[in-house]
């Protein structure tokens, strides 16, 4: 296996496909938050920005149980990274109370723009063209005024994947993030077409709150490059299931 660090120390050029990913990438979706227990319309009327949602009492217990399992599997990861949202911060600190936790804005959930706080009725009265545009362009392509569409977030996911490859090659990292973001990570790594991704998106087939999703760096002889692999039988757990 080729070390990206030793290569850069030599000052040469390397095909980036030959640089290993982190040896293990562990994704943990934040535990249940104040937003998860509210409908979309209730969230739009909630007097707290979505980035400031805290964990619910049940969410804190989910994080505690999942934390015990994560520390059993990965007691000292090389890096713990989270988004800047309150719910990922709280989840990460319950899981790894004694480790340094870094924040990365690339991990933010999709910005819904005007739909973050405005209700359907409010938008229909003040900006009826926005509803027409949403319905015409569809879920995948539509970018709300002031917000992001799904391809915008996908670009951030790809940038994050490149970043961890160059900064944490051969390491073990734990990433505390969000459901839609992780779905797009799965899309890229598993090479899902847009139609399959949207089917899962619309059906709400997300990883569960406080779940553990694991990827491993592997050298592919078939493709002649490093890839990330995942075994759904062993690399996905919801430790708090049937306990709460």
C-alpha contacts under 8 A as a table, 3 or more apart, distances in Angstrom:
res1	aa1	res2	aa2	distance
1	X	20	X	7.53
2	X	7	X	7.85
2	X	18	X	7.05
2	X	19	X	6.49
2	X	20	X	7.11
3	X	6	X	5.42
3	X	7	X	6.24
3	X	19	X	6.88
3	X	20	X	7.39
3	X	169	X	7.49
3	X	170	X	7.79
4	X	7	X	5.06
4	X	8	X	6.18
4	X	19	X	5.62
4	X	20	X	7.43
4	X	166	X	7.05
4	X	169	X	6.84
5	X	8	X	5.25
5	X	9	X	6.22
6	X	9	X	5.03
6	X	10	X	6.48
7	X	10	X	5.16
7	X	11	X	6.72
7	X	12	X	6.57
7	X	13	X	7.90
7	X	14	X	7.61
8	X	11	X	4.92
8	X	12	X	6.28
8	X	13	X	7.77
14	X	18	X	7.17
14	X	19	X	7.84
15	X	18	X	5.67
15	X	19	X	7.44
16	X	19	X	5.34
17	X	20	X	7.70
17	X	225	X	5.34
17	X	226	X	6.36
18	X	225	X	5.69
18	X	226	X	6.36
19	X	165	X	7.09
19	X	166	X	7.48
19	X	169	X	7.19
19	X	226	X	7.10
20	X	23	X	7.58
20	X	165	X	6.51
20	X	169	X	5.42
20	X	170	X	6.36
20	X	217	X	6.81
20	X	226	X	5.68
21	X	164	X	6.97
21	X	165	X	4.46
21	X	166	X	7.64
21	X	168	X	7.19
21	X	169	X	4.86
21	X	170	X	6.28
21	X	217	X	5.65
21	X	226	X	6.98
21	X	227	X	7.45
21	X	228	X	7.37
22	X	25	X	6.31
22	X	164	X	6.76
22	X	165	X	6.09
22	X	168	X	5.34
22	X	169	X	4.30
22	X	170	X	4.45
22	X	171	X	4.72
22	X	172	X	5.93
22	X	173	X	7.08
22	X	216	X	7.65
22	X	217	X	6.33
23	X	169	X	6.82
23	X	170	X	4.46
23	X	171	X	5.14
23	X	172	X	5.66
23	X	216	X	5.74
23	X	217	X	4.93
24	X	170	X	7.77
24	X	171	X	6.67
24	X	172	X	4.70
24	X	173	X	6.39
24	X	214	X	7.05
24	X	215	X	5.75
24	X	216	X	4.68
24	X	217	X	6.32
25	X	172	X	6.09
25	X	173	X	5.21
25	X	174	X	6.05
25	X	175	X	7.36
25	X	214	X	5.84
25	X	215	X	5.13
25	X	216	X	6.45
26	X	172	X	7.83
26	X	173	X	6.22
26	X	174	X	4.62
26	X	175	X	5.96
26	X	212	X	6.77
26	X	213	X	5.75
26	X	214	X	4.57
26	X	215	X	6.45
27	X	174	X	5.99
27	X	175	X	4.82
27	X	176	X	5.91
27	X	177	X	7.04
27	X	182	X	7.82
27	X	211	X	7.96
27	X	212	X	5.86
27	X	213	X	4.97
27	X	214	X	6.25
28	X	174	X	7.43
28	X	175	X	6.14
28	X	176	X	4.78
28	X	177	X	6.28
28	X	209	X	7.92
28	X	210	X	5.88
28	X	211	X	5.48
28	X	212	X	4.95
28	X	213	X	6.40
29	X	88	X	7.84
29	X	176	X	5.70
29	X	177	X	5.02
29	X	178	X	5.33
29	X	179	X	6.33
29	X	182	X	7.89
29	X	207	X	7.11
29	X	208	X	6.87
29	X	209	X	5.32
29	X	210	X	5.13
29	X	211	X	5.86
29	X	212	X	7.37
30	X	33	X	7.80
30	X	63	X	7.83
30	X	87	X	6.21
30	X	88	X	5.15
30	X	91	X	5.67
30	X	92	X	7.90
30	X	176	X	6.21
30	X	177	X	5.95
30	X	178	X	6.33
30	X	209	X	5.66
30	X	210	X	5.35
31	X	55	X	6.64
31	X	59	X	4.76
31	X	60	X	6.85
31	X	62	X	6.07
31	X	63	X	5.69
31	X	87	X	7.36
31	X	88	X	7.82
31	X	91	X	6.17
31	X	209	X	4.63
31	X	210	X	4.41
32	X	35	X	7.98
32	X	36	X	5.94
32	X	37	X	7.69
32	X	55	X	5.79
32	X	56	X	5.98
32	X	58	X	6.75
32	X	59	X	4.10
32	X	60	X	7.58
32	X	62	X	7.46
32	X	209	X	5.66
32	X	210	X	7.37
33	X	36	X	5.21
33	X	37	X	6.95
33	X	53	X	6.26
33	X	54	X	5.57
33	X	55	X	3.95
33	X	56	X	4.95
33	X	59	X	6.14
33	X	87	X	6.46
34	X	37	X	5.72
34	X	38	X	6.97
34	X	53	X	5.59
34	X	54	X	5.83
34	X	55	X	5.83
34	X	56	X	5.41
35	X	38	X	5.31
35	X	39	X	7.75
35	X	43	X	6.24
35	X	50	X	7.25
35	X	53	X	6.34
36	X	39	X	7.63
38	X	41	X	7.94
38	X	42	X	5.60
38	X	43	X	5.97
39	X	42	X	5.04
39	X	43	X	6.14
40	X	43	X	5.07
40	X	44	X	6.43
41	X	44	X	5.17
41	X	45	X	6.67
41	X	119	X	6.24
41	X	120	X	7.99
42	X	45	X	5.24
42	X	46	X	6.14
43	X	46	X	4.95
43	X	50	X	7.89
43	X	116	X	7.96
43	X	117	X	7.43
44	X	115	X	7.46
44	X	116	X	5.90
44	X	117	X	4.12
44	X	118	X	5.82
44	X	119	X	6.13
45	X	117	X	6.41
45	X	118	X	7.69
45	X	119	X	7.68
46	X	49	X	7.76
46	X	117	X	8.00
48	X	52	X	6.29
48	X	53	X	6.85
49	X	52	X	5.35
49	X	53	X	6.90
50	X	53	X	5.48
50	X	116	X	7.54
51	X	84	X	7.65
51	X	85	X	4.67
51	X	86	X	6.16
51	X	87	X	7.71
52	X	85	X	6.17
52	X	86	X	5.10
52	X	87	X	7.21
53	X	85	X	7.66
53	X	86	X	6.04
53	X	87	X	5.96
54	X	86	X	5.85
54	X	87	X	5.03
54	X	90	X	7.40
55	X	58	X	7.77
55	X	59	X	5.26
55	X	60	X	6.00
55	X	87	X	5.70
55	X	90	X	7.17
55	X	91	X	7.78
56	X	59	X	4.81
56	X	60	X	6.33
57	X	60	X	5.25
57	X	61	X	6.58
58	X	61	X	5.16
58	X	62	X	6.20
58	X	244	X	7.90
59	X	62	X	4.88
59	X	63	X	6.15
59	X	210	X	7.94
60	X	63	X	5.09
60	X	64	X	6.22
60	X	91	X	7.40
60	X	94	X	7.80
61	X	64	X	4.98
61	X	65	X	6.31
62	X	65	X	5.33
62	X	66	X	6.05
62	X	209	X	7.93
62	X	210	X	6.13
62	X	240	X	5.69
62	X	244	X	7.87
63	X	66	X	5.10
63	X	67	X	5.69
63	X	91	X	5.80
63	X	94	X	6.29
63	X	95	X	6.40
63	X	210	X	5.89
64	X	67	X	5.03
64	X	68	X	6.49
64	X	94	X	6.20
64	X	95	X	6.48
65	X	68	X	5.37
65	X	69	X	6.79
65	X	239	X	6.52
65	X	240	X	5.72
66	X	69	X	5.19
66	X	70	X	6.12
66	X	95	X	7.23
66	X	210	X	6.24
66	X	211	X	7.15
66	X	212	X	7.93
66	X	238	X	7.42
66	X	239	X	5.32
66	X	240	X	6.24
67	X	70	X	5.04
67	X	71	X	6.02
67	X	94	X	6.78
67	X	95	X	4.05
67	X	96	X	7.16
68	X	71	X	5.40
68	X	72	X	6.26
68	X	95	X	7.23
69	X	72	X	5.03
69	X	73	X	6.36
69	X	239	X	6.82
70	X	73	X	5.13
70	X	74	X	5.72
70	X	75	X	7.23
70	X	95	X	7.36
70	X	212	X	7.71
71	X	74	X	4.99
71	X	75	X	4.26
71	X	76	X	7.55
71	X	95	X	7.43
71	X	96	X	7.60
72	X	75	X	5.81
74	X	77	X	5.84
77	X	80	X	6.92
77	X	171	X	7.87
77	X	172	X	5.27
77	X	173	X	5.62
77	X	174	X	6.76
78	X	171	X	6.08
78	X	172	X	5.37
78	X	173	X	5.72
79	X	100	X	7.75
79	X	101	X	7.27
79	X	102	X	7.70
79	X	172	X	6.94
79	X	173	X	4.85
79	X	174	X	6.36
80	X	92	X	7.88
80	X	99	X	7.78
80	X	100	X	7.06
80	X	101	X	5.07
80	X	102	X	6.20
80	X	173	X	5.83
80	X	174	X	4.75
80	X	175	X	5.94
80	X	176	X	7.72
81	X	101	X	5.72
81	X	102	X	4.73
81	X	103	X	5.66
81	X	104	X	6.69
81	X	173	X	7.54
81	X	174	X	6.23
81	X	175	X	4.85
81	X	176	X	6.28
82	X	88	X	6.03
82	X	89	X	6.54
82	X	92	X	7.15
82	X	101	X	7.17
82	X	102	X	6.27
82	X	103	X	5.01
82	X	104	X	6.10
82	X	107	X	6.84
82	X	175	X	5.71
82	X	176	X	4.70
82	X	177	X	6.01
83	X	88	X	6.20
83	X	89	X	7.29
83	X	103	X	5.49
83	X	104	X	5.32
83	X	105	X	5.74
83	X	106	X	7.28
83	X	107	X	4.80
83	X	108	X	5.32
83	X	176	X	6.98
83	X	177	X	6.07
84	X	88	X	7.24
84	X	89	X	6.94
84	X	103	X	5.80
84	X	104	X	6.70
84	X	105	X	6.19
84	X	107	X	7.83
84	X	108	X	6.81
85	X	88	X	5.62
85	X	89	X	6.38
85	X	108	X	7.22
86	X	89	X	5.07
86	X	90	X	6.10
87	X	90	X	5.18
87	X	91	X	6.10
88	X	91	X	5.01
88	X	92	X	5.95
88	X	176	X	5.86
88	X	177	X	6.15
88	X	178	X	7.91
89	X	92	X	5.26
89	X	93	X	6.17
90	X	93	X	5.28
90	X	94	X	6.27
91	X	94	X	5.30
91	X	95	X	6.30
91	X	176	X	7.51
92	X	95	X	5.14
92	X	96	X	5.97
92	X	97	X	7.66
92	X	101	X	7.45
92	X	176	X	6.34
93	X	96	X	5.15
93	X	97	X	4.75
93	X	98	X	7.96
93	X	101	X	7.75
94	X	97	X	5.55
96	X	99	X	5.59
104	X	107	X	5.88
104	X	108	X	7.88
105	X	108	X	5.55
106	X	156	X	5.52
106	X	157	X	7.02
106	X	159	X	7.69
106	X	160	X	6.32
107	X	156	X	7.53
107	X	157	X	7.42
107	X	160	X	7.71
107	X	177	X	6.31
107	X	178	X	7.71
107	X	181	X	7.14
108	X	177	X	7.55
108	X	178	X	7.49
108	X	181	X	7.62
109	X	153	X	7.75
109	X	177	X	7.94
109	X	178	X	5.98
109	X	179	X	7.89
109	X	180	X	6.75
109	X	181	X	5.98
110	X	147	X	7.73
110	X	148	X	6.14
110	X	149	X	7.39
110	X	150	X	7.38
110	X	153	X	6.21
110	X	180	X	7.42
110	X	181	X	7.46
111	X	116	X	7.61
111	X	147	X	4.87
111	X	148	X	5.32
112	X	115	X	5.35
112	X	116	X	5.28
112	X	144	X	6.19
112	X	146	X	7.57
112	X	147	X	4.89
112	X	148	X	6.21
112	X	149	X	7.93
113	X	116	X	5.70
113	X	144	X	5.46
113	X	145	X	5.52
113	X	146	X	4.34
113	X	147	X	3.68
113	X	148	X	7.01
114	X	117	X	6.49
114	X	118	X	6.03
114	X	144	X	6.41
114	X	145	X	5.87
114	X	146	X	6.31
114	X	147	X	7.14
115	X	118	X	5.17
115	X	119	X	6.89
115	X	120	X	8.00
115	X	144	X	7.20
118	X	122	X	5.98
118	X	123	X	6.43
119	X	122	X	5.15
119	X	123	X	6.31
120	X	123	X	5.29
120	X	124	X	6.08
121	X	124	X	5.07
121	X	125	X	6.26
122	X	125	X	5.28
122	X	126	X	6.10
122	X	127	X	7.91
123	X	126	X	5.18
123	X	127	X	5.00
123	X	128	X	6.20
123	X	130	X	7.37
123	X	131	X	7.33
124	X	127	X	5.61
124	X	128	X	4.38
124	X	129	X	7.97
124	X	130	X	7.88
124	X	131	X	6.68
125	X	128	X	6.08
127	X	130	X	5.53
127	X	131	X	7.37
128	X	131	X	5.43
128	X	132	X	6.66
129	X	132	X	5.02
129	X	133	X	6.06
130	X	133	X	5.02
130	X	134	X	6.12
130	X	144	X	7.62
130	X	145	X	7.92
131	X	134	X	5.04
131	X	135	X	6.17
132	X	135	X	5.18
132	X	136	X	6.04
133	X	136	X	5.13
133	X	137	X	5.98
133	X	142	X	7.45
134	X	137	X	5.43
134	X	138	X	5.91
134	X	139	X	7.27
134	X	142	X	5.59
134	X	143	X	7.82
134	X	144	X	7.60
135	X	138	X	5.52
135	X	139	X	7.94
137	X	140	X	7.83
137	X	141	X	5.87
137	X	142	X	5.31
138	X	141	X	5.87
138	X	142	X	5.73
139	X	142	X	5.67
139	X	198	X	7.90
140	X	149	X	6.76
140	X	150	X	5.58
140	X	151	X	7.35
140	X	198	X	7.04
141	X	149	X	6.01
141	X	150	X	6.65
141	X	151	X	7.16
142	X	149	X	5.62
142	X	150	X	7.88
143	X	147	X	6.20
143	X	148	X	5.19
143	X	149	X	4.23
143	X	150	X	7.83
144	X	147	X	5.12
144	X	148	X	6.45
144	X	149	X	7.03
148	X	152	X	5.75
148	X	153	X	7.01
149	X	152	X	5.36
149	X	153	X	6.85
150	X	153	X	5.27
150	X	154	X	6.23
151	X	154	X	4.77
151	X	155	X	6.23
152	X	155	X	5.33
152	X	156	X	6.77
153	X	156	X	5.07
153	X	157	X	6.31
153	X	181	X	7.05
153	X	184	X	7.82
154	X	157	X	4.94
154	X	158	X	6.26
154	X	181	X	7.71
154	X	184	X	5.99
154	X	185	X	7.63
155	X	158	X	5.12
155	X	159	X	6.21
156	X	159	X	5.00
156	X	160	X	6.12
157	X	160	X	5.08
157	X	161	X	6.21
157	X	181	X	7.15
157	X	184	X	7.08
157	X	185	X	6.17
158	X	161	X	5.05
158	X	162	X	6.32
158	X	185	X	7.88
158	X	188	X	7.79
159	X	162	X	5.16
159	X	163	X	6.11
160	X	163	X	4.89
160	X	164	X	6.25
161	X	164	X	5.47
161	X	165	X	6.29
162	X	165	X	5.15
162	X	166	X	6.48
163	X	166	X	5.44
163	X	167	X	5.99
164	X	167	X	4.99
164	X	168	X	5.10
164	X	169	X	6.87
165	X	168	X	5.75
165	X	169	X	5.14
166	X	169	X	5.92
168	X	171	X	5.28
168	X	172	X	7.63
168	X	173	X	7.63
177	X	181	X	7.23
177	X	182	X	7.13
178	X	181	X	5.47
178	X	182	X	6.12
179	X	182	X	5.22
179	X	183	X	6.18
179	X	206	X	5.76
179	X	207	X	6.31
179	X	208	X	7.77
180	X	183	X	4.99
180	X	184	X	6.39
180	X	201	X	7.70
180	X	206	X	7.22
181	X	184	X	5.25
181	X	185	X	6.37
182	X	185	X	4.86
182	X	186	X	6.26
182	X	207	X	7.69
183	X	186	X	5.07
183	X	187	X	6.26
183	X	197	X	7.66
183	X	201	X	7.79
183	X	206	X	6.50
183	X	207	X	7.68
184	X	187	X	4.78
184	X	188	X	6.30
184	X	197	X	7.68
185	X	188	X	5.31
185	X	189	X	6.17
186	X	189	X	5.21
186	X	190	X	5.66
186	X	191	X	7.77
186	X	192	X	7.72
187	X	190	X	5.48
187	X	191	X	5.49
187	X	192	X	4.76
187	X	193	X	7.33
187	X	197	X	6.31
188	X	191	X	5.03
188	X	192	X	6.70
189	X	228	X	6.84
192	X	195	X	7.99
192	X	196	X	6.05
192	X	197	X	6.28
193	X	196	X	5.50
193	X	197	X	6.38
194	X	197	X	5.08
194	X	198	X	6.05
195	X	198	X	5.19
195	X	199	X	6.13
196	X	199	X	5.03
196	X	200	X	6.38
197	X	200	X	5.27
197	X	201	X	6.05
198	X	201	X	4.70
198	X	202	X	5.91
199	X	202	X	5.40
199	X	203	X	6.04
200	X	203	X	5.06
200	X	204	X	5.92
200	X	205	X	4.90
200	X	206	X	7.41
201	X	204	X	5.21
201	X	205	X	6.24
201	X	206	X	7.45
202	X	205	X	7.78
207	X	211	X	6.67
207	X	213	X	7.99
208	X	211	X	5.41
208	X	238	X	7.10
210	X	238	X	6.77
210	X	239	X	7.93
210	X	240	X	7.88
211	X	236	X	7.27
211	X	237	X	5.70
211	X	238	X	4.45
211	X	239	X	6.87
212	X	235	X	7.49
212	X	236	X	5.46
212	X	237	X	5.07
212	X	238	X	6.32
212	X	239	X	8.00
213	X	235	X	5.77
213	X	236	X	4.64
213	X	237	X	6.78
214	X	230	X	6.46
214	X	235	X	4.92
214	X	236	X	6.44
215	X	228	X	5.85
215	X	229	X	5.40
215	X	230	X	4.96
215	X	235	X	7.24
216	X	228	X	5.33
216	X	229	X	5.23
216	X	230	X	6.56
217	X	226	X	6.65
217	X	227	X	5.86
217	X	228	X	4.74
217	X	229	X	6.46
218	X	226	X	5.59
218	X	227	X	5.37
218	X	228	X	5.99
218	X	229	X	6.63
219	X	224	X	7.38
219	X	225	X	5.92
219	X	226	X	4.46
219	X	227	X	6.22
220	X	223	X	5.44
220	X	224	X	5.55
220	X	225	X	5.53
220	X	226	X	5.89
220	X	227	X	6.53
221	X	224	X	4.95
221	X	225	X	7.16
230	X	235	X	6.26
231	X	234	X	5.64
231	X	235	X	5.31
231	X	236	X	7.79
232	X	235	X	5.33
232	X	236	X	5.70
233	X	236	X	6.83
234	X	237	X	7.71
238	X	241	X	5.67
240	X	243	X	5.29
240	X	244	X	6.49
241	X	244	X	6.67
